[in-house]
């Protein structure tokens, strides 16, 4: 389990320090809807059971257990800067960083990297975008099923690590890449970048799995789960069952999101 730190204008240290928080702030009410549809490919994930968790993983990944997930659709790619910019321009939304008058926000990379995943967005910013699209953030179970499939892969593409299939610390990119740049690393359903590039917000609180005896001070509706690992993550942190967590205020340059419906 990795607890991501409060953001700073530089990449996070290799061993992040947990930052205690009092709890999440309410998600903003964004009622505006897009006047022009943004073309966003989505992938259908069928209903059914799958194995969630990993008995050989970290304590918070145990025990492996069977979960039924209803059918849903997931964005094939992480939300990009140009897509987020369209949302901001259409709705007039101000991110939480902008509301606080902070200059280090999503716009820092938007103009130069329109097709890269949007970063430096909080959980509430991600929720607002998804709602504007008529979508939502994925649950942790939905995210994991889309990433590992019925086969229960360790990585989206299989059980063996392959540096060339994901943008991680090992690949040496030292930053985000255009979404979908690693097609060989697609999940069994064809979802891209579920390992590396950016970690992704989910809708769930960080809690122990059913039947787990593991206890953590980070449980108790304090932190939201983040999945997938980012460009700064090492291979073991981009496994399909790896769980990270952070306060909803987090803004990092390796954390983004995608939506489901």
N, C-alpha and C positions, 0 to 999 in steps of 0.2 A: 504494500500500500504506500502511496506517495501523497503527502499533503503539500499542495502547491502554495507558494508564499504570496504575500501581498506584493503587487507589481511594482517594479522599478523600471526606469528607462534603459536598463541594460538587461541582458539575458540572466535568468535566475542562476544561483550557484548550484553546483552539483548536488549538494545536500541541503534541500530547502528547509527553512525553519517554519514550523507551524505558527500561524498567527491567530490567537483566540478572537472570537467575534461574539457579539451579543445575539446574533440571529439575522435571518434574511430580511431585507427591506422588501416591501410589497412590489410586485411587478407592475410596471406602468400600464395604464389603460390606453392602448393605441386603437382608435376606432377607425382610422382612415384605411381604405383599401386601395390597392393599385388600380389606377385608371387604365393602364395598359399592361396586359399580362406579360410577365417576365418568363421567358422560356427556360424552365428548369426541369431537366430530365429526372424522372423518378423511377424507382425499381420496386416491383411488387414482391413482398415477402409473404409467403403463404402461411395460413394458420397451421398450428401444430405444436407438438411438444419438441423440446430440445434439452440438451444437458447444459445447465448453467453452472459456472464455477469450476474449480480445479483442485482436486485433492492433493496434487503435487505442487500447488502454487503457494502464494503467501497466505497467512492466517485468515485474512479477510476474504479470500477466494474460496474458502472451505465452508461447508462440504459441497461437493458437486451434487446437484439436485435437478430433478426434472421440473421444467416449467412449461406451461401451455401459454402460447402467445397468439392472440387473434391476428388475422390477416391485416396488414398495413402496407403503406407505401413509404419509401424513404428516399430523400434526395440522393441521387447517384453521386453527387459531388458535394464537397463542403461549400458553404455559402461564401461567395466571393466578394471582393471589395466593390466591384461594379454593381452587384446585386444589392448589397447593403446600401450603397450610395443612392440607388434608385428608391429604396425604401425611405431613406432620410429626406430626399428631395420631394417625394410624393406626400409624405405624412407630416413633414416638419419636425420629426422626432429629433431630440437631442440626447445623445448618449449620457450616461451618468458621469463620465469624465468631463464632457463638455458642460454639463449642468454645474459641475464643481469648478469650472474655469480652468481645467487642466489642459495644457497644450499637447501633452503626450497622450494621444488618443488614436482611434482607428484611422483618422485622416493622415497620420504620419506615413503610411505606406500605400494609401488608396490610389493616388494619382499615378505613381510609378508602377504599381503592380495590380492592375484592375482585375486580372484573372487569377490572382493568388487568393487564398482564403482570407477573409476578414479576420483580424486579430485585435487585441486590446479592447474587447467587448466583454461586459459583465454578463452574468446569468440573466439579469433583468433585460439587458439590451437584446440578448438572444431570444428571450421569450417574446419581446415586443415585435421583433422582425417576424418570427414564426406566426404570431397572431395576425399580423398584417397580411401575410400570405394565406391565411385561412388554415394554418397548420399548427404544429406544436413541437416542442422538443421531444425526442424519443425517451421512453423509459429505459432504465438500465438493461432490462431483459430484452427489449426490442433491439437495442443497440448491439448487445452481445450475439443475439441470434443472427442478425444481419451480417455480423462480422465473421462468425465461425461456422455458420450453417449447421445442417443436421449431422455433418461429419464430426463436429466438435474440434475443429482445427485449432492448433496453438497460435498460428498466425493466419490471417485471412486467406492466404494462398495454400496453406498446408502446415505440416508439423515441423519443418526444418527452416531455420533462419536463412534468409538470402538478402544480403546487403543491397543488391541491385533492384529489389522489389519494393522499397520504401524509403522515404526521405527521413532519415534518423541521424543520430550522432555519428553512426558508423559510415554513412554515405558521404559525409564531409561537406554538405551543401551550406551549412551554417546559416540557414534561413529558410523561409517558405519557398515552395515551388508552385508553378501553375497547377491548379487542381487537375487530377487525372494524368499526371506526368508519369505514373508508374502503373500502366495497365496490367502488367504481369503480376502485380500485387493485389488485384481485385479480389473481393470476397467471393464465396461460392455463388452468390446471387448477382454479382457484377457491380457491387458498390465499391467505389474507389477511395483510396487513401484512408482506410480504416485502421491502418498502422502507420504512424508517423505523419509528417507534414504539420498538422496541428492536432492537439488534444481537443476533445469535443465535449461540450456541456451536455448533460442529460437532465431529465426532469426530477430524478429521484434524490432523496436524502441519502447520505452515507450511513448505512446501518448494517448490522450483522445479518448474514443469511439465516434463513430458517434452519433450526437444528444446530447452529454454531454455538460453541461455548466461548468463542473469542469475544473479548470486551475491549473497548477503546474509549478514551475520553472524547474522541471526535464523533462518537455516535450521539444521537439525541437531537436530530433536526438542527444541527449546527452547520453542516457542510453539504454541498451538493456534489454528486458523483461526476467525475470527468473521465472519459474513456479514450483509448486509442494511442496516447502518447504523441509527441510532436517531433519537430526537427531537432530539438535539443535532447530528446530521450534516447537512452541506450536500448538495445534490442529487447532485454527482458522487460522493459517498461512499455513495450508496444504489443505485448501478447494480448490475445482476444479476451482473456479473463482478468487481466490486470486492472485493478481499481485504483483510481486517484480521487482526491477529494479536495474541495476548497470552499472558502466562504464565497457568497454570491457577489461580493465586491471585487473579486479577482479580475485583473486585467493584465494579461501577459502576451508577449509577442509570439507565443507558441500555443495559444489557446483560441479556438474558434468554435464552430458548431455546424450542424445541419438539421433539417427539419423532417418531420414525418406527418402523415395524415391517415 
